[in-house]
Structures are given as C-alpha cells and as structure tokens.
C-alpha cells in the first residue's frame, strides 16, 4: 500500500523521533479511558490513532477533513469496530449524543473555528461523556523557542485553552506534556503525587515541581461529570530512536559524507600537487639548463664584446694609418706630379737635345773636331734624363703607387 507523504502537517507512523513520542503517548493515555466505549477520533489524520483506540473500545469512528487521508485509513486499518468518515470539525457527520468519548489531538490550532468545533464536540457527546483534547501552549511551544509552525492557524495560551473548555464543560482538568530524557521512579501501590526534579547549572542547583514545568502541550480532560483523578505516565522508546540520536546520526552521516568528499578533494588536490611538483621539478631542470646556456652565452657574448673592442681598436689604428698614408699618398702624388712635370720638361728637352744631338751627329760628321766640352755637356744631360726616366719607372712599379691610384685619380679630378 502506498504511504502518505510526510508534509509536517499531520503525523504518519513511518516518521520516528520526538514527534512519534508525542503523538503515540497521547493516544496510549487515551486508550486507558476508552474500554467498552464508543469513541470519536476527531481529525484522525492517517488513522493510526483510531486504530490504537479500537484495540480497547467497542467502536471507534475516525473523522478527518482530508479525503485522501480518510481513503488511506479505510484501506490500511480494517477492524469490525473501526470506521473512517470524511468530515469537518465544525460539521461532524455524527448524530447528537452518539459517542461516549471524543478524542482530538493537535487539531484546534490548525483552524480558527474554535467555538464551532467545541459546539460540535458537545453536540455529539453523551451527557456523561468525556472529551480528551490537546493543544500546543503558544507561550512554551512557540514564543519561548522562537518557533513558528506554518501549519498552525491559531494557537492558544494555556489560560485561553482552559477558559474555552470551561465555557462548554463543568469540569476541566489539565495534564502537561513535554519530551524529557531522564529516569522515572513511579510508585506501584497507593496514591502519590507526581514530582519533577530538574537539574539546572549543577547538581546542587536542582528545581522541584509537583507537575511538569514548561510543558509544550496541554491535554485537557473535560466532562459535565466530575473527572476522576488523572494519572501520570511515561512513554519510553529506545534511546537510539530518539530525535537527538537520529539527528546526531544524520549529522554524523553528513559529516562522514563531508569527510569522504574532503578526502576525495584532498586526493585530487594531492594528485594535482604532485603534478604541479613534477612540473616544478621539470621547470627547475629547464631553468638550470637555461641558466647554464645563459651563462655560456654570456661568456660567449663577453668574448664577442672583447673581440669587438679589439676590432674597434684595430679599426681606429688602421684608420689612423689610412689617414696618415692618405696624406703621404697625396704628398707622393704631388711629388709625382712635380716629377712628371720635370719629366715632361726633361723629355721635351731630351727630344730637343736628341734632335740637336742628331743634328750634332750630322754636324759631327761634318765637324768631328768641334769643341769637346759641348759634347760632354750633351752626354751629361742625356745621363740625367736617363736617371729621371728610371726614377719615374721605379715609382710607377711600386706598391704604393698602385694602391694610391684611386686616390690620385680622385685628386686629379678635384684639380680639374
């Protein structure tokens, strides 16, 4: 059978923890009053409480405003003395004076038709009937805890709840309910008051009360007949089923999941760190290699710089030599020009003298016995001319003459 969804508006048996304790405890107390009775479970919800009451009562009718919940209960809980009807708290589908006991737990705060609901309870209940009804205490349940239940429409303070019930019943007695975790000592025989001891800051600071202090819920027993003495009770569950343990287990599960995720992330980050470390080692090796290459290239560059410096020094030296030799070549060119002029002059003189010599030879043939001193002068001049021609030939054959040829041409060009 498909389960009802847990929305928080009504309790379902599949939900464990504090809410289970609160609801089941109320029904177990009510169960002690319903033996051989006709019972109305008003706002029965999922139907589990009506089913519990039917174990002791002659007949139980569960009524709820939610048709889906009613249909679910009719299928899930089937007893000959148990039935479920669709109905509203302000319009209960039962006859007048038809039930002995009306049970309605955690209902009145879910709507604001309180007078209508109480009127209907009074109508269907027999004159000697009993109403067992509960309501959260607005002060303790909501205000002191700073808690807001979104399904609650109109909550009542303890005094308001008590006054409302007194408007419809002659006798009203209240019981208080709150979850406690501790030890219970209950007398087995005789009448006894119910004492509550509550530890505050330390063992020496312990409060004592004849009732349950700061209850979250008020449970009323109302009737037009005098209500018999109420009995206290405890409802015990395994500690591992308590809300605190369930929350701690959930928190532990979440913590384990979180730790697992952290371990996974740590593993991933470790792997990433190892990869980064490998990259770093590789980068360091490349860095050292590049540093060595840089050092070698720096030395090579320094060597090149030193060589360049030497080349510059050699260039400056050669440039100075070039300039000096250029000046010397220019002076040689001037000297050569003068020599050429002298050569041309001497050559002209030579030609003239040679012609004159030829003429002289002709004349010599005619005049062999002419003046010998004149012949010696001619021979001397011929010798000087030969020396000059030899000097010119030596200059033109020299290396300096060849290398200075462009310069001489440049100088000749400037002279033109």
C-alpha positions as MATLAB code, in Angstrom:
seq = 'XXXXXXXXXXXXXXXXXXXXXXXXXXXXXXXXXXXXXXXXXXXXXXXXXXXXXXXXXXXXXXXXXXXXXXXXXXXXXXXXXXXXXXXXXXXXXXXXXXXXXXXXXXXXXXXXXXXXXXXXXXXXXXXXXXXXXXXXXXXXXXXXXXXXXXXXXXXXXXXXXXXXXXXXXXXXXXXXXXXXXXXXXXXXXXXXXXXXXXXXXXXXXXXXXXXXXXXXXXXXXXXXXXXXXXXXXXXXXXXXXXXXXXXXXXXXXXXXXXXXXXXXXXXXXXXXXXXXXXXXXXXXXXXXXXXXXXXXXXXXXXXXXXXXXXXXXXXXXXXXXXXXXXXXXXXXXXXXXXXXXXXXXXXXXXXXXXXXXXXXXXXXXXXXXXXXXXXXXXXXXXXXXXXXXXXXXXXXXXXXXXXXXXXXXXXXXXXX';
ca = [
       0.000    0.000    0.000;
       1.262    3.432   -0.908;
       2.241    5.557    2.093;
       1.055    9.101    2.707;
       3.702   11.751    2.112;
       5.214   13.364    5.193;
       4.472   17.083    4.877;
       4.780   18.068    8.527;
       1.062   18.902    8.786;
      -0.034   15.516   10.144;
       1.951   12.695   11.723;
       2.480    9.383    9.916;
       3.837    6.243   11.636;
       6.810    5.992    9.299;
       8.344    9.089   10.954;
      10.441    8.346   14.044;
      11.831   10.654   16.698;
      10.288   13.247   19.028;
       7.083   13.671   17.032;
       6.423    9.920   17.320;
       6.826   10.007   21.102;
       4.478   12.957   21.493;
       1.646   11.547   19.352;
       1.776    7.920   20.462;
       1.995    8.849   24.148;
      -1.229   10.878   23.900;
      -3.101    8.012   22.227;
      -1.787    5.448   24.720;
      -3.079    7.597   27.614;
      -6.449    7.989   25.847;
      -6.556    4.227   25.305;
      -6.818    3.692   29.072;
     -10.160    5.599   29.106;
     -11.971    4.051   26.114;
     -12.596    0.463   27.196;
     -16.158   -0.595   26.235;
     -16.816    2.922   24.921;
     -17.969    4.482   21.632;
     -15.195    6.860   20.579;
     -14.890    9.728   18.072;
     -11.318   10.443   16.938;
     -11.788   13.955   15.522;
      -9.135   14.932   12.937;
      -7.789   11.382   12.899;
      -5.276   12.077   10.075;
      -3.544    8.954    8.789;
      -5.731    6.790   11.076;
      -3.068    5.154   13.251;
      -4.516    6.634   16.493;
      -8.058    5.459   15.763;
      -6.632    2.006   15.132;
      -4.925    2.027   18.566;
      -8.123    3.136   20.306;
     -10.081    0.394   18.510;
      -7.976   -2.193   20.318;
      -9.819   -1.300   23.572;
     -13.046    0.498   22.584;
     -16.326   -1.050   21.477;
     -16.468    1.252   18.480;
     -14.209    3.973   17.030;
     -15.131    6.493   14.323;
     -12.261    8.441   12.810;
     -13.208   11.745   11.096;
     -10.858   13.913    9.012;
     -11.222   16.796    6.578;
      -8.710   15.269    4.107;
     -10.468   12.746    1.849;
      -7.117   11.296    0.740;
      -6.185   10.558    4.370;
      -9.624    9.030    5.020;
      -9.363    6.750    1.956;
      -5.855    5.699    3.017;
      -7.008    4.862    6.566;
     -10.009    2.856    5.290;
      -7.654    0.654    3.252;
      -4.845    0.366    5.782;
      -6.715   -0.121    9.072;
      -9.624   -2.561    8.872;
     -11.437   -3.733   12.010;
     -15.093   -4.546   12.607;
     -15.299   -1.846   15.281;
     -13.388    0.779   13.279;
     -14.634    3.161   10.578;
     -13.433    6.388    8.955;
     -15.588    9.286    7.689;
     -14.894   12.432    5.744;
     -15.916   15.481    7.752;
     -15.101   18.897    9.209;
     -14.510   19.819   12.850;
     -17.242   22.426   12.562;
     -19.665   19.928   10.936;
     -19.120   16.470   12.385;
     -21.059   13.797   10.412;
     -22.466   12.071   13.535;
     -25.799   12.151   15.380;
     -26.401   14.035   18.614;
     -25.398   12.263   21.842;
     -23.908    9.363   19.870;
     -20.437    8.909   21.411;
     -19.060    8.336   24.891;
     -15.605    9.857   24.345;
     -14.286   12.469   21.901;
     -10.523   12.408   21.288;
      -8.934   15.255   19.326;
      -5.193   15.695   19.476;
      -3.321   18.638   17.908;
      -6.354   19.792   15.921;
      -7.681   23.031   17.339;
      -4.586   25.073   16.402;
      -4.966   24.186   12.694;
      -8.058   26.400   12.275;
      -9.768   29.391   13.865;
     -13.305   27.902   14.233;
     -12.768   27.032   17.878;
     -16.294   27.799   19.050;
     -17.839   25.814   16.213;
     -15.584   22.843   16.956;
     -16.390   22.861   20.678;
     -20.097   23.150   19.875;
     -19.923   20.067   17.639;
     -17.987   18.081   20.275;
     -20.606   18.982   22.852;
     -23.433   18.038   20.446;
     -22.247   14.519   19.521;
     -21.010   13.614   23.036;
     -23.340   11.975   25.550;
     -24.216   13.847   28.748;
     -21.847   11.668   30.786;
     -19.200   11.651   28.070;
     -15.545   12.676   28.246;
     -13.552   14.958   25.899;
      -9.780   14.375   25.716;
      -8.285   17.211   23.684;
      -4.769   18.651   23.332;
      -3.347   21.940   22.142;
       0.219   23.325   21.943;
       0.901   26.032   24.527;
       1.601   29.191   22.482;
       3.967   30.542   25.139;
       6.113   27.415   25.607;
       5.753   25.787   22.184;
       6.234   28.859   20.003;
       7.196   32.108   21.709;
       9.904   30.934   24.124;
      11.506   28.765   21.437;
      11.151   31.362   18.703;
       9.460   28.684   16.639;
       6.747   29.113   14.001;
       4.764   26.158   12.669;
       3.490   27.132    9.221;
       0.504   24.765    9.549;
      -0.810   26.384   12.714;
      -3.537   28.996   12.187;
      -4.468   29.990   15.730;
      -2.541   28.754   18.758;
      -3.824   29.226   22.325;
      -2.141   30.149   25.551;
      -2.779   27.736   28.445;
      -5.238   30.165   30.058;
      -7.138   30.651   26.777;
      -7.393   26.902   26.233;
      -8.630   26.323   29.782;
     -11.183   29.169   29.563;
     -12.518   27.879   26.212;
     -13.129   24.402   27.679;
     -14.766   25.827   30.828;
     -17.276   27.582   28.580;
     -18.600   24.154   27.481;
     -17.862   21.751   30.378;
     -18.454   21.893   34.124;
     -15.252   20.075   34.991;
     -11.876   20.560   33.299;
      -8.536   19.115   34.342;
      -5.268   19.756   32.508;
      -2.294   17.498   32.037;
       1.048   18.781   30.762;
       3.209   17.100   28.167;
       6.802   17.700   27.203;
       9.590   15.434   25.975;
      12.044   14.588   28.733;
      15.084   12.391   28.854;
      15.878   11.039   32.284;
      14.914    8.464   34.887;
      11.344    7.685   36.102;
      10.535    6.453   39.644;
       6.777    5.696   39.920;
       5.100    4.117   42.961;
       3.455    0.750   42.303;
       0.913    0.966   45.105;
      -1.074    3.686   46.862;
      -1.734    7.290   45.953;
       1.217    9.557   45.360;
       1.910   12.967   43.869;
       3.997   13.289   40.721;
       7.263   15.126   41.400;
       9.577   16.536   38.777;
      13.234   17.248   39.539;
      15.134   19.335   37.036;
      18.883   19.867   37.062;
      19.953   23.396   36.236;
      23.622   24.501   36.282;
      24.885   21.809   38.654;
      23.710   19.032   40.984;
      23.323   21.449   43.914;
      21.050   23.667   41.810;
      18.036   21.389   41.214;
      14.437   22.559   40.880;
      11.489   20.507   42.237;
       7.924   20.699   40.976;
       4.763   18.692   41.650;
       3.939   18.955   37.952;
       5.808   19.055   34.658;
       7.348   22.547   34.233;
       7.302   24.380   30.891;
       5.095   21.891   29.011;
       4.827   22.251   25.250;
       1.355   20.732   25.110;
      -1.749   20.960   27.301;
      -4.033   17.921   27.348;
      -7.494   18.528   28.768;
      -9.994   16.046   30.192;
     -13.378   17.762   30.122;
     -16.825   16.472   31.118;
     -20.067   17.500   32.721;
     -19.409   14.772   35.269;
     -16.581   15.135   37.738;
     -13.361   13.940   36.134;
     -11.647   11.181   38.061;
      -8.129   11.652   39.344;
      -5.677   11.796   36.444;
      -2.681    9.538   36.403;
       0.805   10.452   35.269;
       2.561    8.347   32.718;
       5.762    7.884   30.781;
       6.203    6.577   27.263;
       9.590    5.005   26.747;
      11.426    4.362   23.491;
      14.907    3.106   22.769;
      17.457    5.857   23.079;
      18.659    5.182   19.530;
      15.168    6.048   18.272;
      15.120    9.459   19.980;
      15.165   12.648   17.930;
      18.542   13.695   19.297;
      20.172   10.395   18.334;
      18.514   10.453   14.909;
      19.786   13.995   14.376;
      23.233   13.043   15.608;
      23.268   10.029   13.272;
      22.142   12.239   10.382;
      24.785   14.805   11.315;
      27.378   12.018   11.579;
      26.306   10.655    8.194;
      26.566   14.151    6.709;
      29.930   14.576    8.426;
      31.135   11.242    7.040;
      29.891   12.203    3.594;
      31.565   15.575    4.006;
      34.766   13.898    5.198;
      34.610   11.470    2.271;
      34.198   14.413   -0.063;
      37.052   16.226    1.704;
      39.242   13.114    1.372;
      38.326   12.882   -2.312;
      39.092   16.570   -2.778;
      42.322   16.144   -0.796;
      43.290   13.195   -3.002;
      42.526   15.208   -6.111;
      44.478   18.151   -4.740;
      47.326   15.844   -3.753;
      47.392   14.423   -7.271;
      47.220   17.957   -8.599;
      50.004   18.994   -6.205;
      52.124   16.043   -7.342;
      51.548   17.053  -10.942;
      52.446   20.642  -10.081;
      55.515   19.371   -8.203;
      56.542   17.302  -11.233;
      56.040   20.369  -13.412;
      58.048   22.396  -10.906;
      60.894   19.872  -10.933;
      60.806   19.818  -14.736;
      60.698   23.606  -14.760;
      63.642   23.772  -12.343;
      65.625   21.397  -14.555;
      64.786   23.526  -17.584;
      65.673   26.614  -15.547;
      69.067   25.203  -14.577;
      69.679   24.153  -18.173;
      68.683   27.576  -19.452;
      70.822   29.188  -16.731;
      73.827   27.177  -17.896;
      73.090   28.083  -21.515;
      72.673   31.714  -20.474;
      75.973   31.605  -18.606;
      77.723   30.071  -21.648;
      76.145   32.592  -23.999;
      77.012   35.400  -21.600;
      80.636   34.289  -21.646;
      80.439   33.988  -25.445;
      78.889   37.464  -25.670;
      81.564   38.862  -23.371;
      84.183   37.235  -25.609;
      82.480   38.753  -28.639;
      82.412   42.108  -26.897;
      86.106   41.814  -26.123;
      86.818   40.808  -29.730;
      84.687   43.681  -30.945;
      86.628   46.015  -28.713;
      89.879   44.712  -30.184;
      88.443   45.059  -33.686;
      87.416   48.628  -32.888;
      90.906   49.357  -31.605;
      92.414   47.787  -34.742;
      89.984   49.758  -36.885;
      90.908   53.017  -35.166;
      94.591   52.179  -35.566;
      94.186   51.227  -39.238;
      92.016   54.292  -39.800;
      94.734   56.483  -38.381;
      97.291   54.664  -40.551;
      94.998   55.051  -43.529;
      94.641   58.763  -42.924;
      98.406   59.108  -42.481;
      99.078   57.091  -45.643;
      96.448   59.052  -47.483;
      98.265   62.243  -46.588;
     101.533   60.582  -47.571;
      99.977   59.387  -50.855;
      98.705   62.891  -51.542;
     102.200   64.217  -50.905;
     103.598   61.459  -53.157;
     101.094   62.380  -55.795;
     102.182   65.989  -55.569;
     105.824   64.880  -55.745;
     104.997   62.590  -58.669;
     103.171   65.410  -60.386;
     106.244   67.549  -59.966;
     108.389   64.673  -61.234;
     106.076   64.260  -64.217;
     106.298   67.934  -64.941;
     110.053   67.703  -64.638;
     109.935   64.534  -66.781;
     107.860   66.235  -69.417;
     110.124   69.193  -69.346;
     113.215   67.000  -69.437;
     111.604   64.797  -72.098;
     110.967   67.820  -74.229;
     114.487   68.911  -73.573;
     115.613   65.350  -74.315;
     113.754   65.278  -77.587;
     115.077   68.669  -78.441;
     118.554   67.699  -77.377;
     118.237   64.368  -79.143;
     117.222   66.192  -82.228;
     120.005   68.616  -81.616;
     122.300   65.639  -80.957;
     121.208   64.086  -84.212;
     121.884   67.321  -85.829;
     125.101   67.470  -83.923;
     125.986   63.980  -85.114;
     125.302   65.126  -88.600;
     127.313   68.163  -87.930;
     129.755   65.955  -86.024;
     130.300   64.014  -89.080;
     130.993   67.217  -90.661;
     132.686   68.766  -87.731;
     134.323   65.933  -85.741;
     136.801   68.117  -84.247;
     134.447   70.653  -82.739;
     134.565   71.651  -79.157;
     134.692   68.520  -76.845;
     133.285   70.434  -73.892;
     129.978   70.882  -75.752;
     129.765   67.109  -76.377;
     130.359   66.333  -72.684;
     127.505   68.653  -71.693;
     125.234   66.816  -74.070;
     126.265   63.423  -72.669;
     125.733   64.602  -69.054;
     122.283   65.830  -69.804;
     121.457   62.564  -71.507;
     122.573   60.720  -68.382;
     120.408   62.898  -66.088;
     117.452   62.330  -68.331;
     118.016   58.579  -68.148;
     118.172   58.744  -64.351;
     114.943   60.693  -64.236;
     113.246   58.194  -66.531;
     114.462   55.327  -64.342;
     113.123   57.044  -61.187;
     109.730   57.502  -62.808;
     109.640   53.843  -63.875;
     110.515   52.712  -60.271;
     107.748   54.870  -58.780;
     105.110   53.549  -61.167;
     106.187   49.965  -60.447;
     105.933   50.415  -56.611;
     103.010   49.011  -54.454;
     102.196   52.414  -53.018;
     101.775   53.769  -56.482;
      99.316   51.046  -57.378;
      97.318   51.408  -54.100;
      97.215   55.158  -54.363;
      95.958   55.070  -57.952;
      92.298   55.694  -56.947;
      93.362   58.469  -54.652;
      95.461   60.067  -57.360;
      92.595   59.870  -59.758;
      90.363   61.498  -57.114;
      92.961   64.238  -56.531;
      93.349   64.725  -60.291;
      89.562   65.008  -60.539;
      89.491   67.673  -57.816;
      92.264   69.579  -59.571;
      90.317   69.643  -62.759;
];
